[in-house]
Amino acid sequence: MVYQLLMAMRYERKLAGQIGLWSKLCTMLANFRREDREQRQGRKSWSPPETVIERRPDLLAKVVAPGQKSLLASHSNPSDTPRNTSR
C-alpha cells in the first residue's frame, strides 16, 4: 500500500494534495511505528537509509538523457589530454 500511495504522491500530485495524501501516509507510518513498539519491543522495522542505498547501487546512478554528455566523457583518459610542455 505504501508503494501505491507514494506513486500517487509523485505522479498524481494534484489529487494527492486534494485528498490530503501526505497526512494519510504519515498516519499509516505512525501505525507501523506503534506496531514496532508493541510487537517488536521498540525495534525499528526499517533499515537505515545508508544500508538501503548500499544494497541498491542503482539509486546512485544518474540517467543521462539523449543529447547530453555522459559523466564519463567529462573524465576522459588523462593521456588524451594535451599537456602544457612550455616552461
N, C-alpha and C positions, 0 to 999 in steps of 0.2 A: 504494500500500500504506500509506503514512503516513496518508493520509486515513482509511482503514478502521480503523487502529489508534487514531487519535485519537478517532474517533467512538465506538469501543468504550470507550475510557477515560472519555469524557464521559457516555455513556448506559448503559453496562453496567459500572458501577464495581465491583460485587461480583466479577464474572467477571474483570475486568481485574486486580484485586488477587490473586485466586486463582491466576492463571496468570503473575503477575509481568510484566504487560504493559509497565509503565514501563521496567523493565530491558531488555526486548527491544527496545523502541523506541530507547532510548539506544544499544544495540549497533548497531542499524541506522544511526542517525545518525553514530556513530563510524566506521562503514564508509564512509559518504558522505564524511566529512571526510578519511579516508585516501585515497579516490579523488581528492579535491581536491588533496592533496599530490602524489600520483603522476601524475595526468593533467592537472592544471591549474597546475602549478608553484606550488602552495600557495594560489592564488587561491580565495577563498570562492565557493561555488556558490549562495549565497543573497544576497538583498538586505537592506540594513539595515531594521529594523522601521519606522523613520520613513518610508522610501520606500514600503514596502508600504501603510502606513496612508494616506499621501498619495494613492496610486493607488486606494484603496478607501475613499472617504469614508463609505460605508455602515457601516464598522466603528465610526465615531464616533457613529452615530445611536443614540438611546435609544428603545426601544419603550415606548409608553405604553399600559398596559392599559385596557380599558374601565372607565369609572367614575373614572379618575384624571384630575386636571387636567393639561393639557399644559404644557410649559415655556413655550409662547407665551402661555398665559393668565396666567401669573405675571408676564409682562413686557408688560403692556398699554401702550397708547399713553399717553405722559405727559399729553397733552391731555385724556384721560379721567379723570385723577386729580384729585380735589378739592384745591385749593390752600388753604393757610392764609394768608388775607389780613389777619389781625389783626396789629397791630404791638405 
